[in-house]
Amino acid sequence: MKLIAPSVLSADFSQIASQIEMITAAGADLLHLDVMDGHFVPNITFGPKMVADIRKLTKLPLDVHLMISEPEKYVNEFAKAGADWISVHYEATDHLNRLVNQIKDAGAKAGVVINPATTVDVLEEILPYADFILLMSVNPGFGGQKFIESSTAKAKKLSAMIKASGSKTFIEMDGGIGTGNIKMLSDAGVNVFVAGNAVFGSGDPEKTISEMKKLIN
């Protein structure tokens, strides 16, 4: 499984319907929605209503990344709004196993996210329960940041851990991904590639998605 997930954080929200239509036609596999609260990360984006409104615009799976404090308070609301995948930060909760099960009970795929400075070793006990692991390859909070090079080795290590454990968990990566490094990351074991600025900031988003798909398949 190799999937491209354009991030709407880099889209033009005044043209959001046409932008979603464009990337869907280009072959995007799912839509990545970054929810930020201005507390867990230094930025504010949107809440469940925006997710519900975007749900009306597309049949693509919605991959909702909660960069928020106390995510357990909001998981059910985002699931009701139409989130198909919900990921929460290891660093944002004290009861990760319970939260992963809460997401699944709400009817969504459950993902666990770790920040660049968090080692993959902390994930060992949650691998049997999480549907996917999202590795941040930039510090969360803003789009358009430079890829942190050590993220490639991190993906390789996590991929080896998953294989050794027999888990069916897959790897997603978010931050600084483009045509220049996507093949390297695919070879390192990444399955789902979040691309914001590389897609929406390019002169030809459709061509960019097409090139990315060729590089990983």
C-alpha positions as CSV (number, residue, x, y, z in Angstrom):
1,M,0.0,0.0,0.0
2,K,1.4,3.4,-1.1
3,L,-0.9,6.4,-0.8
4,I,-0.7,10.1,-1.4
5,A,-2.5,12.4,1.1
6,P,-2.5,16.0,0.1
7,S,-2.7,18.3,3.2
8,V,-5.4,21.0,3.0
9,L,-3.3,23.2,5.4
10,S,-1.5,24.4,2.2
11,A,-4.6,24.8,0.1
12,D,-6.4,28.1,-0.7
13,F,-9.5,27.9,1.5
14,S,-11.3,30.6,-0.6
15,Q,-11.2,28.0,-3.4
16,I,-11.4,24.8,-1.3
17,A,-14.1,23.0,-3.2
18,S,-12.3,23.4,-6.6
19,Q,-8.9,22.6,-5.0
20,I,-10.3,19.3,-3.5
21,E,-11.9,18.5,-6.9
22,M,-8.5,19.1,-8.6
23,I,-6.4,16.9,-6.4
24,T,-9.1,14.2,-6.5
25,A,-8.9,14.2,-10.3
26,A,-5.1,14.0,-10.0
27,G,-5.3,10.8,-8.1
28,A,-5.0,11.8,-4.5
29,D,-5.9,8.8,-2.3
30,L,-7.1,10.6,0.8
31,L,-7.3,14.1,2.3
32,H,-5.1,15.1,5.3
33,L,-6.7,17.6,7.7
34,D,-4.5,19.2,10.3
35,V,-6.4,20.3,13.4
36,M,-4.4,22.6,15.7
37,D,-5.5,24.3,18.9
38,G,-2.9,27.0,19.6
39,H,-1.9,25.1,22.7
40,F,-0.3,21.8,21.9
41,V,1.1,23.5,18.8
42,P,1.7,27.2,18.1
43,N,-1.0,27.6,15.5
44,I,-4.8,27.4,15.2
45,T,-6.7,25.9,12.2
46,F,-10.2,24.5,12.5
47,G,-12.5,22.2,14.3
48,P,-15.2,19.5,13.6
49,K,-17.5,21.8,11.6
50,M,-14.8,22.3,8.9
51,V,-14.3,18.6,8.8
52,A,-18.0,18.1,8.4
53,D,-18.2,20.7,5.6
54,I,-15.2,19.1,3.8
55,R,-16.9,15.8,4.1
56,K,-19.7,17.1,1.9
57,L,-17.2,18.0,-0.8
58,T,-15.4,14.7,-1.3
59,K,-15.7,11.0,-1.2
60,L,-12.0,10.6,-0.4
61,P,-11.2,9.3,3.1
62,L,-10.6,12.1,5.5
63,D,-7.3,11.6,7.5
64,V,-7.7,13.9,10.5
65,H,-4.5,14.7,12.5
66,L,-5.3,16.1,15.9
67,M,-2.5,18.3,17.1
68,I,-4.4,19.3,20.2
69,S,-4.2,18.9,24.0
70,E,-6.7,16.5,25.6
71,P,-7.7,14.8,22.3
72,E,-9.9,12.3,24.2
73,K,-12.4,15.1,24.7
74,Y,-12.9,15.6,20.9
75,V,-12.3,12.3,19.2
76,N,-16.0,11.3,19.0
77,E,-17.0,14.7,17.7
78,F,-14.5,14.5,14.8
79,A,-15.6,10.9,14.0
80,K,-19.2,12.1,13.8
81,A,-18.1,14.9,11.5
82,G,-16.9,12.4,9.0
83,A,-13.3,11.6,9.9
84,D,-12.3,8.1,8.5
85,W,-8.8,8.2,10.1
86,I,-8.0,9.9,13.3
87,S,-4.4,10.3,14.6
88,V,-3.4,11.6,18.1
89,H,-0.1,12.5,19.5
90,Y,1.8,10.2,21.9
91,E,2.9,13.4,23.6
92,A,-0.6,14.7,24.2
93,T,-2.2,12.0,26.3
94,D,-1.5,9.9,29.4
95,H,-3.7,7.0,28.4
96,L,-2.7,6.2,24.8
97,N,-4.1,2.6,24.7
98,R,-7.5,3.8,26.0
99,L,-7.5,6.6,23.4
100,V,-6.7,4.3,20.5
101,N,-9.6,2.1,21.5
102,Q,-11.8,5.1,21.8
103,I,-11.0,6.1,18.2
104,K,-11.8,2.6,17.0
105,D,-15.0,2.4,19.0
106,A,-16.0,5.7,17.2
107,G,-15.7,3.9,13.9
108,A,-12.4,5.4,12.6
109,K,-8.9,4.0,11.9
110,A,-6.7,4.9,14.9
111,G,-3.3,6.5,14.4
112,V,-0.5,7.4,16.9
113,V,1.7,10.4,16.1
114,I,5.2,11.1,17.4
115,N,7.1,14.4,17.1
116,P,10.6,14.5,15.6
117,A,12.4,14.4,19.0
118,T,10.4,11.4,20.2
119,T,12.0,8.0,19.7
120,V,10.1,5.2,18.0
121,D,11.0,3.0,20.9
122,V,8.0,4.4,22.9
123,L,5.7,2.8,20.3
124,E,6.5,-0.8,21.1
125,E,3.6,-1.5,23.4
126,I,1.0,0.3,21.1
127,L,1.9,-1.3,17.8
128,P,-0.5,-4.2,18.2
129,Y,-3.4,-1.8,18.7
130,A,-2.8,1.2,16.4
131,D,-3.9,1.0,12.8
132,F,-1.1,3.3,11.7
133,I,1.8,5.3,13.0
134,L,2.3,8.9,11.8
135,L,5.9,10.1,12.0
136,M,6.3,13.9,12.0
137,S,9.3,14.8,9.8
138,V,9.0,18.5,10.7
139,N,8.0,20.0,14.1
140,P,4.2,20.3,14.0
141,G,2.4,23.6,13.8
142,F,3.1,25.0,10.3
143,G,3.2,24.0,6.7
144,G,6.1,24.5,4.3
145,Q,8.9,23.5,6.7
146,K,12.2,21.7,5.7
147,F,12.3,18.0,6.0
148,I,14.3,16.7,9.1
149,E,16.9,14.3,7.6
150,S,17.0,11.9,10.5
151,S,13.3,11.0,9.8
152,T,14.5,8.5,7.1
153,A,16.4,6.4,9.6
154,K,13.5,6.7,12.0
155,A,11.1,5.2,9.4
156,K,13.5,2.3,8.7
157,K,13.8,1.6,12.5
158,L,10.0,1.7,12.9
159,S,9.5,-0.5,9.8
160,A,11.9,-3.1,11.3
161,M,10.0,-3.0,14.6
162,I,6.6,-3.5,12.9
163,K,8.0,-6.5,11.0
164,A,9.5,-8.0,14.1
165,S,6.3,-7.7,16.1
166,G,4.1,-9.1,13.3
167,S,1.8,-6.1,13.6
168,K,-0.3,-4.9,10.6
169,T,0.3,-1.3,11.5
170,F,1.4,0.9,8.6
171,I,3.6,4.0,8.5
172,E,2.5,7.5,7.5
173,M,4.9,10.5,7.3
174,D,4.1,14.2,7.4
175,G,6.4,17.2,6.7
176,G,8.7,18.4,4.0
177,I,7.9,15.5,1.6
178,G,8.2,16.1,-2.1
179,T,9.3,14.5,-5.4
180,G,13.0,14.9,-4.3
181,N,12.7,12.6,-1.3
182,I,9.5,10.5,-1.6
183,K,11.2,7.5,-3.2
184,M,13.8,7.4,-0.5
185,L,11.1,7.4,2.2
186,S,9.0,4.8,0.3
187,D,12.1,2.5,0.3
188,A,12.5,3.2,4.0
189,G,9.1,1.7,4.7
190,V,6.7,4.6,4.6
191,N,3.2,3.8,3.2
192,V,1.3,7.0,3.3
193,F,2.8,10.4,2.3
194,V,1.4,13.7,3.5
195,A,2.3,16.4,1.1
196,G,1.0,20.0,1.5
197,N,3.2,22.7,0.1
198,A,4.8,20.3,-2.4
199,V,1.3,19.8,-4.0
200,F,-0.6,23.0,-3.5
201,G,2.4,25.2,-3.7
202,S,3.6,23.7,-7.0
203,G,2.7,25.3,-10.3
204,D,1.0,22.1,-11.4
205,P,-0.5,20.1,-8.5
206,E,-1.9,17.4,-10.8
207,K,1.5,16.8,-12.4
208,T,3.2,16.7,-8.9
209,I,0.8,14.0,-7.6
210,S,1.3,12.0,-10.8
211,E,5.1,12.2,-10.4
212,M,4.9,11.2,-6.8
213,K,2.8,8.2,-7.6
214,K,5.3,7.1,-10.3
215,L,8.1,7.4,-7.8
216,I,6.5,5.2,-5.1
217,N,4.9,2.5,-7.3
